[in-house]
Amino acid sequence: MNRIELQKKYDEYKAMGLKLDMSRGKPSPEQVSTMERLLTAVKTNEECFSETGSDCRNYGGLDGINEMKRLLGEMLGVTSDHIIVGGNSSLNLMYDTVARSMLHPVEDGCKPWSKYDQITFLCPVPGYDRHFAICEFFGIKMINIPLSEDGPDMDMVESLVANDETIKGMWCVPKYSNPSGFTYSKETVHRIAAMKPKAKDFRVFWDNAYVLHDLTDMPDELPEIFSVAEQYGNEDMFFEFASTSKITFPGSGVSCIAASPRNIKRILNALKVQTIGHDKLNQLRHSRVFKCYDDIVAQMKVHMNIIRPKFQIIYEAFENGFEGYDNVSWTIPNGGYFFCLSLPNGTAKRTVELCAEAGLVITPAGAMFPYGIDPEDSKLRIAPTFPSCEELAVAADLLTVCARLAIAEKYE
Ligand SMILES: Cc1ncc(COP(=O)(O)O)c(C=O)c1O
């Protein structure tokens, strides 16, 4: 199709008055409805007691109930003494962890991060916008680290952390990373675990949000980080985060932070000032529905069967729409909630604009980069999970038309 034909097709779409939203990485109503049994998993006074006999309606249990700690530990491949159960959002735990580190020393003999004129986090890109928002909120400088299929550019990471005492953190979404869907290779995981940062209080924020979120029967494998880090004497260098947001309910799930037992002690010392504890009845409901780890795995298969066809619909539309476009490519991850579309430089923003004018909302270009700036203006995040299959077919075709038109406008 030449530019005139593309414009004609685009104008036809525009005239349809569409209202489509493919911007959010949310489970669909169908997905959350599969967990209806969770709503009533604890119904009577008699059912409100944990396995140790503690009354979940009452105070106590700062780090969570045993059965939930065990379950989340199994999810992450660690023992319960590595786990503190949080509220319904792991993002909240990440924010709190940064906030705590700004105010109190992360490590013996160190000063709080806020006592420095400037501290820096390393940010593999494209990445998760809310990680970057936390840094921006606290005035933490961000350095882009290119992310490829194997993970972050480790040559760059190693040399930066080894030489700069003010580099205090690094964001990692090691499995089915948001938005590209890449999983760090074993070698990358070992290199991260073996790092020798100049700052004693350097911490890796290991956001394992998609630890069980496979889209194929041949899932990616990620080494368990604490056992690897232990080999290098670096167990304290990691804070890991996860939640059941995309297993049960994003609005009412259970999150956790995993850390070395030594760090867990430090965190609990601060947490006891902050809260009496998180919602234990919700933890109890979750552990009644998921009696063991295999029950979670079974639930993830239910999600996979709903989500997988949605990814397929978009891949097919892209294969047709971008046929012959050598400068357009996209990732095809084995799991997660997103994939990444790479367009020729300077066309991503314009594509989003054209989509919006035709009634399709997609994630803003640049959102996957610190400060909202994609230096090449080439990457788009595709989020197939929330819309219906019918909506997705239209949205994906419209998106290819918009991208091709943007390319034609810039390069023809
Ligand atoms: C990488 C990543 N981390 C964390 C979250 C949010 O997790 P939670 O719902 O537990 O706050 C998301 C949600 O999209 C995500 O993509």
The ligand as an SDF file (V2000), in Angstrom:
LIG
                    3D

 16 16  0  0  0  0  0  0  0  0999 V2000
    7.1850   -5.3280   36.1730 C   0  0  0  0  0  0  0  0  0  0  0  0
    6.0040   -5.0680   37.0340 C   0  0  0  0  0  0  0  0  0  0  0  0
    6.1590   -4.9730   38.3570 N   0  0  0  0  0  0  0  0  0  0  0  0
    5.1260   -4.7230   39.1730 C   0  0  0  0  0  0  0  0  0  0  0  0
    3.8500   -4.5470   38.6750 C   0  0  0  0  0  0  0  0  0  0  0  0
    2.7430   -4.2270   39.6190 C   0  0  0  0  0  0  0  0  0  0  0  0
    2.6320   -5.2160   40.5690 O   0  0  0  0  0  0  0  0  0  0  0  0
    1.5980   -5.1250   41.7610 P   0  0  0  0  0  0  0  0  0  0  0  0
    0.2330   -5.2530   41.2010 O   0  0  0  0  0  0  0  0  0  0  0  0
    1.9760   -6.2570   42.6450 O   0  0  0  0  0  0  0  0  0  0  0  0
    1.8030   -3.7880   42.4220 O   0  0  0  0  0  0  0  0  0  0  0  0
    3.6400   -4.6370   37.2950 C   0  0  0  0  0  0  0  0  0  0  0  0
    2.3040   -4.4320   36.7460 C   0  0  0  0  0  0  0  0  0  0  0  0
    2.0920   -4.2350   35.5830 O   0  0  0  0  0  0  0  0  0  0  0  0
    4.7430   -4.9010   36.4630 C   0  0  0  0  0  0  0  0  0  0  0  0
    4.6150   -4.9950   35.1380 O   0  0  0  0  0  0  0  0  0  0  0  0
  1  2  1  0
  2  3  1  0
  2 15  2  0
  3  4  2  0
  4  5  1  0
  5  6  1  0
  5 12  2  0
  6  7  1  0
  7  8  1  0
  8  9  2  0
  8 10  1  0
  8 11  1  0
 12 13  1  0
 12 15  1  0
 13 14  2  0
 15 16  1  0
M  END
$$$$
